[in-house]
Amino acid sequence: MLSVAVVGSGPSGVYTAQALLQQSLVPDVRVHVLDRLPTPYGLVRYGVAPDHEKIKSLQNSLRAVLEDERVTFVGNVGVGGADGVSPARLAELYHAVVYCVGASADRALAVPGEGLPGSYSATRFVSWYSAHPDIGTDPFARDALAARSAVVIGVGNVAVDVARILARGAGELRRTDVPRAALRALEKSRVREVHIVGRRGPSQARFTTKELRELGALPGARVVVDPTELALDPAFAAPDGLPGALPLPAVVRRNLEVLRGWSVGGGVEAAGDMQGGAPGSADAVRRIRLRFFLRPVELLERGGRVAGVRFARTAPDGAGGVRDTGRYEDVEAQLVLRAVGYRGVELPGLPFDPVRGTVPHAAGRVLRGGVPSPGEYVAGWIKRGPTGVIGSNRSCAKETVASLLADAAALTRRTAAEDPLAELRDWGLRPVEWAGWLSIERAEAELGRSLGRGPVKIPDWAGLLAAARDENG
C-alpha cells in the first residue's frame, strides 16, 4: 500500500487526491487529506464570493473525492506551525507528503499610511464576509457604518468581488451563507461610492468579463467609467490589436467592449433605481467607479484614520508599462482595500524561495539544496505561485502525482505508520474527521433555519469545534 498525506483540502489538494485515486500504476493507495481548519474546501469555502453560487457548487465535486472510501479527511491538524506537526514528523507517518498549502498572504502597497485604521487587505475583507474563523466575528462593522466612500486598489477578480459585495444590497446577500455579524454590518453600511483603481490601463486589467459584467447588473448600483482614462490605453483605440503586434486576447477585447459601452452611455444603472434614498436604506444608489492609470503613493489621514488615497497619474510608457506624469489626484475614502495579489508563506520545515513565494521544486518534487527530497512534493499555488483559475490546479496536481508515482517503488520501501491518526492523537492533536465536518454542516443548516435563511456559516473556532464534536447531531 502507498500511504500519502495531502496537506490542504482546497482545490489543489483535492485534485491531487483525485489524481492519486484515478491512476492505475499503484492500485492500492490510501490518502489522508489534512487541513489546519476543521472544515474542507479551502478557498472554495473561504474565498469564493457568497453570491457566486455556481462556483461555490464546486464543493459538490470536491466532496465526491473526499467521500471516497480510500480518502480520509483529517481537519484541525496544522502542519509546520507551533501547535501543529512538523514536516519531519509528518514524513515519519506516510510514504509521501504533498503540500498544497496555497498562497495565503497578501501583497502590500508599501506606501505611507498603509497601516492606518480603515486600511485592510482585500484578503482579510473576503475572509470576514466568508466567516473564516481566524478573522473573528466583526472587525469591519465600524468601517461599514462610518465609511461613505471606499477605494479598492487592484483590477483583478478579487477587487471586483469585494467591490460587488460593498455595492450589493444586503437583502440580496441574506439568501447566501454570509455570517450574521457581516450581514448586519452590510445592512447598515453607508458606503455609496466604490472606486476600483488600477495603475495601468484597462487592457492590462486582470478581471474576467463575466465578473466585470456582474457589476453592471447590480440592482441599485451605477457603474461609472471615465472615457478620457480609457482613451489613454493604446489598445482601447485599436481593439483588434496594434499594428505589428499580436492580436489582443479575447478576454481583453471583451472587457474593452464592456467598458466602451459604459463610457459611451455615461455609466450603467438598473432601471428605476436612481431615485436615491436614505443612507443604509435598500433603495439608496451606490456608484462603482472604474479608474485607470492611477498609482497609489500615500494613504491620507484624518483623525487617526484613513481619509483618502493620493494617486500619481500614470501614462503608457510605450513598452508595456507605465510612467508617472508628475500629476496627482486625491480620492476621498474612509475604507481602503488592497487587492494587488497574493504570495506564499514559508512553512517552517520546508525550503522556501522568498522572492517567488514558492517552495523550490522540480516537476512537483521538493528540492532541498537543489536535490529532490524523497517523499516530499508540492502542488497548487505554493508550487507555481498565485496564477491561473481554480481549474488550473488539475493539471498542476497531475504533474506532481506523476512524479510521485514514478518514485513509488522507492517510497513504499520506506516505513509508514499503520494508523497515522492514532499517532496524531498521541501527539496531542484532536483531528476532526468527515463525521465531524458533517456535524458542522448540520449545525450551519440549523443556524440558518433559526434565522429564516439557508445554511449560515459558523464564524469562530469555538463554534466550529463544538459543532464538530457533536457528531450525533
C-alpha positions as CSV (number, residue, x, y, z in Angstrom):
1,M,0.0,0.0,0.0
2,L,1.1,3.5,-0.8
3,S,0.2,5.9,2.0
4,V,0.1,9.6,1.1
5,A,-0.7,12.7,3.1
6,V,-2.0,15.7,1.2
7,V,-1.7,18.9,3.2
8,G,-4.6,21.2,2.2
9,S,-8.2,20.4,1.3
10,G,-8.7,23.2,-1.2
11,P,-9.0,22.5,-4.9
12,S,-5.2,21.8,-5.4
13,G,-5.3,19.3,-2.5
14,V,-8.5,17.5,-3.5
15,Y,-7.4,17.4,-7.2
16,T,-4.1,15.8,-6.0
17,A,-6.1,13.2,-4.1
18,Q,-8.3,12.6,-7.1
19,A,-5.3,12.1,-9.4
20,L,-4.0,9.5,-7.0
21,L,-7.3,7.7,-7.0
22,Q,-7.7,7.7,-10.8
23,Q,-4.2,6.4,-11.6
24,S,-3.6,2.7,-12.2
25,L,0.1,2.3,-11.7
26,V,-0.2,1.8,-8.0
27,P,-3.7,0.2,-7.4
28,D,-3.5,0.2,-3.6
29,V,-3.4,3.8,-2.4
30,R,-4.5,5.4,0.9
31,V,-4.8,9.2,1.1
32,H,-5.2,11.4,4.1
33,V,-6.2,15.0,3.3
34,L,-5.1,17.1,6.2
35,D,-6.2,20.7,6.9
36,R,-5.4,23.2,9.6
37,L,-9.2,24.1,9.7
38,P,-11.9,21.7,10.8
39,T,-13.7,22.4,7.5
40,P,-12.8,21.3,4.0
41,Y,-12.7,23.0,0.6
42,G,-10.2,25.8,1.3
43,L,-10.7,28.9,-0.9
44,V,-13.9,27.5,-2.4
45,R,-15.4,27.8,1.1
46,Y,-13.5,30.8,2.3
47,G,-12.5,32.7,-0.8
48,V,-15.3,32.4,-3.4
49,A,-17.8,35.3,-3.0
50,P,-21.1,34.2,-1.3
51,D,-23.2,35.4,-4.3
52,H,-21.2,33.2,-6.7
53,E,-23.3,30.2,-6.1
54,K,-22.3,28.4,-9.3
55,I,-18.6,28.5,-8.4
56,K,-19.4,27.5,-4.8
57,S,-21.2,24.5,-6.1
58,L,-17.7,23.1,-7.0
59,Q,-17.8,21.9,-3.4
60,N,-20.1,19.1,-4.6
61,S,-17.3,17.6,-6.9
62,L,-14.7,18.1,-4.2
63,R,-17.0,16.4,-1.8
64,A,-17.2,13.3,-4.0
65,V,-13.5,12.9,-3.8
66,L,-13.3,13.4,0.0
67,E,-16.1,10.8,0.5
68,D,-14.2,8.1,-1.4
69,E,-13.5,5.2,0.9
70,R,-9.8,5.4,0.1
71,V,-9.7,9.0,1.3
72,T,-9.8,10.3,4.9
73,F,-10.4,13.9,5.7
74,V,-8.3,15.0,8.7
75,G,-9.2,18.5,9.8
76,N,-8.0,20.6,12.7
77,V,-4.4,19.4,12.1
78,G,-1.9,22.2,11.4
79,V,1.4,21.5,9.7
80,G,4.6,23.5,10.3
81,G,3.3,25.8,13.0
82,A,4.0,25.9,16.7
83,D,0.8,23.9,17.5
84,G,1.0,21.5,14.6
85,V,3.1,18.8,13.1
86,S,6.5,19.5,11.6
87,P,7.2,18.2,8.1
88,A,9.9,16.0,9.6
89,R,7.4,14.2,11.9
90,L,4.8,14.0,9.2
91,A,7.3,12.3,7.0
92,E,7.5,9.5,9.6
93,L,3.8,8.7,9.2
94,Y,3.4,8.5,5.4
95,H,5.3,7.2,2.4
96,A,4.8,10.6,0.7
97,V,3.5,14.1,1.7
98,V,2.2,16.5,-0.9
99,Y,2.0,20.1,0.3
100,C,-1.0,22.1,-1.2
101,V,-1.0,25.0,1.2
102,G,-1.7,27.8,-1.3
103,A,-0.6,31.4,-1.1
104,S,-2.3,32.9,2.0
105,A,-0.5,36.3,2.4
106,D,-1.5,39.4,0.5
107,R,1.0,41.8,-1.2
108,A,1.5,45.1,0.5
109,L,1.3,48.5,-1.3
110,A,4.4,49.7,0.6
111,V,3.2,53.3,0.8
112,P,2.9,55.7,3.7
113,G,-0.3,55.4,5.7
114,E,-1.0,51.8,4.7
115,G,-1.2,50.8,8.3
116,L,-3.9,53.3,9.3
117,P,-7.2,52.1,10.7
118,G,-9.6,51.7,7.8
119,S,-6.9,50.2,5.6
120,Y,-7.0,46.5,5.0
121,S,-6.1,43.8,2.6
122,A,-9.0,42.6,0.4
123,T,-8.0,39.1,1.6
124,R,-9.0,40.0,5.1
125,F,-12.2,41.5,4.0
126,V,-13.1,38.4,2.0
127,S,-12.3,36.2,5.0
128,W,-14.6,38.4,7.1
129,Y,-17.7,38.0,4.9
130,S,-16.8,34.4,4.2
131,A,-16.7,33.6,8.0
132,H,-13.1,32.4,8.2
133,P,-12.5,31.5,11.9
134,D,-9.1,33.3,12.0
135,I,-10.7,36.7,11.4
136,G,-13.3,36.9,14.2
137,T,-16.9,38.0,14.0
138,D,-17.0,41.7,13.4
139,P,-13.8,43.7,12.6
140,F,-15.4,45.6,9.7
141,A,-18.6,46.7,11.4
142,R,-17.3,50.2,12.4
143,D,-15.9,50.8,8.9
144,A,-19.1,49.7,7.2
145,L,-21.1,52.1,9.4
146,A,-18.7,55.1,9.1
147,A,-17.4,54.9,5.6
148,R,-19.2,56.8,2.8
149,S,-16.5,56.1,0.1
150,A,-14.4,53.0,-0.4
151,V,-11.3,52.6,-2.6
152,V,-10.4,49.1,-3.8
153,I,-6.8,49.1,-5.2
154,G,-6.4,46.5,-7.9
155,V,-8.2,45.4,-11.1
156,G,-8.4,41.7,-10.7
157,N,-11.3,39.4,-9.9
158,V,-10.8,39.8,-6.1
159,A,-11.0,43.6,-6.4
160,V,-14.3,43.2,-8.4
161,D,-15.6,40.7,-5.8
162,V,-15.1,43.0,-2.8
163,A,-16.5,46.0,-4.7
164,R,-19.5,44.0,-5.7
165,I,-20.2,42.9,-2.1
166,L,-19.9,46.5,-0.9
167,A,-22.3,47.7,-3.6
168,R,-24.8,44.8,-3.3
169,G,-27.9,45.2,-1.2
170,A,-27.9,43.3,2.0
171,G,-31.3,41.9,1.1
172,E,-29.7,40.0,-1.8
173,L,-27.0,38.7,0.5
174,R,-29.5,37.4,3.0
175,R,-30.1,34.3,0.8
176,T,-26.4,33.4,0.9
177,D,-24.3,31.9,3.7
178,V,-22.8,35.2,4.9
179,P,-22.4,35.1,8.7
180,R,-24.8,37.1,10.8
181,A,-22.3,39.8,12.0
182,A,-21.2,40.6,8.5
183,L,-24.7,40.7,7.2
184,R,-25.8,43.1,10.0
185,A,-22.8,45.4,9.2
186,L,-23.5,45.3,5.4
187,E,-27.2,46.1,6.1
188,K,-26.3,49.3,7.9
189,S,-23.5,50.2,5.5
190,R,-23.3,53.9,4.5
191,V,-20.9,53.2,1.6
192,R,-22.2,55.0,-1.5
193,E,-19.1,55.3,-3.7
194,V,-16.8,52.4,-4.5
195,H,-13.7,53.1,-6.6
196,I,-11.9,50.3,-8.3
197,V,-8.5,51.6,-9.2
198,G,-5.6,50.3,-11.3
199,R,-2.2,51.8,-12.0
200,R,-2.2,50.6,-15.6
201,G,-4.8,50.6,-18.4
202,P,-8.0,48.6,-19.0
203,S,-6.3,46.3,-21.5
204,Q,-4.0,45.2,-18.7
205,A,-6.7,44.6,-16.1
206,R,-6.9,41.0,-14.8
207,F,-10.6,40.6,-14.2
208,T,-12.7,38.3,-16.3
209,T,-15.5,39.6,-18.5
210,K,-18.1,37.7,-16.5
211,E,-17.0,39.3,-13.3
212,L,-16.9,42.7,-14.9
213,R,-20.4,42.5,-16.4
214,E,-21.8,41.5,-13.0
215,L,-21.1,45.0,-11.8
216,G,-23.5,46.4,-14.3
217,A,-26.3,44.0,-13.3
218,L,-26.4,45.0,-9.6
219,P,-29.7,46.5,-8.6
220,G,-29.4,49.9,-7.1
221,A,-25.9,50.4,-8.4
222,R,-24.5,52.5,-11.2
223,V,-21.1,51.8,-12.9
224,V,-19.2,54.9,-14.0
225,V,-16.2,54.9,-16.4
226,D,-14.2,57.9,-17.4
227,P,-13.8,57.8,-21.2
228,T,-10.6,60.0,-21.1
229,E,-8.9,57.4,-18.9
230,L,-9.9,54.6,-21.4
231,A,-8.6,56.7,-24.3
232,L,-5.1,56.7,-22.7
233,D,-4.8,53.0,-23.4
234,P,-3.5,52.4,-27.0
235,A,-5.3,49.1,-27.1
236,F,-8.6,50.8,-26.4
237,A,-8.4,52.8,-29.7
238,A,-7.3,49.6,-31.6
239,P,-9.4,46.7,-30.2
240,D,-8.2,44.4,-33.0
241,G,-4.6,44.9,-31.9
242,L,-1.9,47.4,-32.6
243,P,-0.1,47.4,-35.9
244,G,2.8,44.9,-35.9
245,A,1.7,43.4,-32.5
246,L,-0.1,40.2,-31.7
247,P,-3.9,40.4,-31.6
248,L,-5.4,41.2,-28.3
249,P,-6.5,38.2,-26.2
250,A,-10.3,37.5,-26.4
251,V,-10.9,38.4,-22.8
252,V,-9.2,41.7,-23.2
253,R,-11.3,42.5,-26.3
254,R,-14.5,41.6,-24.4
255,N,-13.5,43.7,-21.4
256,L,-12.8,46.7,-23.6
257,E,-16.1,46.3,-25.3
258,V,-18.0,46.3,-22.0
259,L,-16.0,49.3,-20.7
260,R,-16.6,51.2,-24.0
261,G,-20.3,50.6,-23.7
262,W,-20.3,52.0,-20.2
263,S,-18.2,55.1,-21.1
264,V,-20.3,56.0,-24.1
265,G,-23.5,55.6,-22.1
266,G,-22.1,57.6,-19.3
267,G,-22.4,54.6,-17.0
268,V,-24.9,51.9,-16.5
269,E,-27.6,51.8,-13.9
270,A,-30.5,49.5,-13.0
271,A,-33.8,50.9,-14.3
272,G,-35.8,52.7,-11.6
273,D,-33.0,52.7,-9.1
274,M,-31.9,56.3,-9.4
275,Q,-34.3,57.9,-7.0
276,G,-31.9,57.9,-4.2
277,G,-32.8,57.1,-0.6
278,A,-31.6,57.5,2.9
279,P,-28.1,56.1,3.8
280,G,-28.5,52.5,4.8
281,S,-31.8,52.0,3.0
282,A,-32.3,49.4,0.4
283,D,-33.2,51.9,-2.4
284,A,-30.1,54.1,-1.9
285,V,-27.9,54.3,-5.0
286,R,-24.3,53.1,-4.9
287,R,-21.8,54.2,-7.6
288,I,-19.0,52.0,-8.7
289,R,-16.3,54.0,-10.4
290,L,-13.7,52.1,-12.5
291,R,-10.5,54.1,-12.6
292,F,-7.3,53.5,-14.6
293,F,-3.7,54.9,-14.8
294,L,-3.6,55.9,-11.1
295,R,-0.8,54.6,-8.9
296,P,-1.3,54.8,-5.1
297,V,1.5,56.8,-3.4
298,E,0.0,57.6,0.0
299,L,-3.0,56.9,2.2
300,L,-4.2,60.2,3.7
301,E,-5.1,60.5,7.3
302,R,-7.7,62.5,9.3
303,G,-8.5,61.9,13.0
304,G,-6.1,59.0,13.2
305,R,-7.9,57.1,10.4
306,V,-7.8,56.7,6.6
307,A,-9.4,59.7,4.9
308,G,-8.4,59.1,1.3
309,V,-5.8,57.9,-1.2
310,R,-3.3,60.1,-3.1
311,F,-2.6,58.7,-6.5
312,A,0.0,59.6,-9.1
313,R,-1.4,59.9,-12.6
314,T,0.4,57.4,-14.9
315,A,0.5,57.0,-18.7
316,P,1.7,54.3,-21.0
317,D,5.5,54.2,-21.5
318,G,5.4,52.6,-24.9
319,A,7.0,49.4,-23.6
320,G,4.0,47.7,-21.9
321,G,4.5,49.5,-18.6
322,V,3.6,52.9,-17.2
323,R,5.4,56.1,-16.3
324,D,4.5,58.8,-13.8
325,T,3.3,62.1,-15.3
326,G,4.0,64.3,-12.4
327,R,0.4,64.9,-11.7
328,Y,-1.5,63.7,-8.6
329,E,-5.1,63.1,-7.6
330,D,-6.7,62.6,-4.2
331,V,-9.7,60.3,-3.8
332,E,-11.8,60.5,-0.6
333,A,-12.1,57.2,1.2
334,Q,-12.8,56.1,4.7
335,L,-12.2,52.4,3.8
336,V,-9.3,51.2,1.6
337,L,-8.9,47.6,0.5
338,R,-5.8,46.5,-1.4
339,A,-6.2,43.7,-3.9
340,V,-2.8,43.6,-5.6
341,G,-2.1,39.9,-5.4
342,Y,-1.2,37.0,-3.1
343,R,2.1,35.4,-2.1
344,G,3.1,32.2,-0.5
345,V,4.1,32.0,3.2
346,E,7.0,29.9,4.4
347,L,6.0,26.7,6.1
348,P,8.6,26.0,8.8
349,G,10.5,22.9,8.0
350,L,10.2,23.2,4.2
351,P,12.6,25.1,1.9
352,F,11.2,28.4,0.6
353,D,12.1,30.9,-2.1
354,P,11.2,34.3,-0.6
355,V,11.5,36.1,-3.9
356,R,9.0,33.8,-5.8
357,G,7.0,33.0,-2.6
358,T,7.1,29.3,-3.5
359,V,8.7,26.0,-2.5
360,P,11.6,25.1,-4.8
361,H,10.7,22.0,-6.8
362,A,11.3,20.0,-10.0
363,A,8.0,18.8,-11.5
364,G,6.5,18.9,-8.0
365,R,9.4,17.2,-6.2
366,V,10.5,19.4,-3.3
367,L,14.2,20.4,-3.7
368,R,16.5,20.7,-0.7
369,G,19.8,22.2,-1.6
370,G,18.9,21.7,-5.3
371,V,18.3,17.9,-4.8
372,P,14.9,16.2,-4.8
373,S,13.8,15.4,-1.2
374,P,12.5,11.8,-1.1
375,G,8.8,11.7,-0.3
376,E,8.1,15.5,-0.3
377,Y,6.1,17.1,-3.1
378,V,4.1,20.3,-3.7
379,A,1.1,21.3,-5.9
380,G,-1.0,24.4,-6.3
381,W,0.0,28.0,-5.6
382,I,2.8,27.1,-3.2
383,K,4.3,25.2,-6.2
384,R,3.8,27.6,-9.1
385,G,2.7,30.9,-7.5
386,P,-0.7,32.5,-7.4
387,T,-1.6,32.2,-11.0
388,G,-4.5,30.7,-13.0
389,V,-8.0,29.8,-12.1
390,I,-9.4,27.0,-9.9
391,G,-9.3,24.6,-12.9
392,S,-5.6,25.3,-13.4
393,N,-4.9,23.2,-10.3
394,R,-5.9,20.0,-12.1
395,S,-3.0,19.9,-14.5
396,C,-0.7,21.1,-11.8
397,A,-1.8,18.3,-9.5
398,K,-1.5,15.7,-12.2
399,E,2.1,16.7,-12.9
400,T,3.0,16.3,-9.2
401,V,1.2,13.0,-8.9
402,A,3.1,11.7,-12.0
403,S,6.4,12.5,-10.2
404,L,5.2,10.8,-7.0
405,L,4.1,7.7,-8.9
406,A,7.4,7.5,-10.7
407,D,9.0,7.4,-7.2
408,A,6.5,5.0,-5.8
409,A,8.7,1.9,-5.8
410,A,11.3,3.6,-3.7
411,L,8.8,5.3,-1.5
412,T,7.0,2.1,-0.5
413,R,10.2,0.6,0.8
414,R,10.2,3.2,3.5
415,T,8.3,2.6,6.8
416,A,4.9,4.3,7.2
417,A,2.6,4.3,10.2
418,E,-0.1,1.7,10.3
419,D,-2.5,4.2,11.9
420,P,-1.4,7.8,11.3
421,L,-4.5,9.3,13.1
422,A,-3.7,7.4,16.2
423,E,-0.1,8.8,16.1
424,L,-1.5,12.3,15.7
425,R,-3.8,11.9,18.7
426,D,-0.8,10.5,20.7
427,W,1.0,13.7,19.8
428,G,-1.8,15.7,21.5
429,L,-3.8,16.7,18.3
430,R,-7.6,16.4,18.0
431,P,-8.3,15.6,14.4
432,V,-11.8,16.4,13.0
433,E,-12.8,13.7,10.6
434,W,-15.5,13.6,8.0
435,A,-18.3,12.9,10.5
436,G,-17.2,16.0,12.4
437,W,-17.5,18.1,9.2
438,L,-21.0,16.7,8.5
439,S,-21.9,17.7,12.1
440,I,-20.7,21.3,11.3
441,E,-22.8,21.2,8.1
442,R,-25.9,20.2,10.2
443,A,-25.2,23.0,12.7
444,E,-24.9,25.6,10.0
445,A,-28.1,24.4,8.4
446,E,-29.9,24.6,11.8
447,L,-28.5,28.1,12.4
448,G,-29.8,29.2,9.0
449,R,-33.3,27.8,9.8
450,S,-33.4,29.6,13.1
451,L,-32.7,32.9,11.2
452,G,-35.2,32.2,8.3
453,R,-32.3,31.7,5.9
454,G,-30.4,28.9,4.2
455,P,-27.3,27.5,5.8
456,V,-25.3,30.2,7.6
457,K,-21.6,29.8,8.3
458,I,-20.3,29.5,11.9
459,P,-17.6,32.1,12.0
460,D,-15.4,31.2,15.0
461,W,-13.1,28.4,16.1
462,A,-15.0,27.6,19.3
463,G,-18.3,27.3,17.5
464,L,-16.9,25.1,14.7
465,L,-15.1,22.7,17.1
466,A,-18.2,22.5,19.3
467,A,-20.3,21.5,16.3
468,A,-17.7,19.1,15.1
469,R,-17.6,17.2,18.4
470,D,-21.4,16.9,18.4
471,E,-21.2,14.1,15.8
472,N,-24.5,12.6,16.8
473,G,-26.4,15.7,15.7
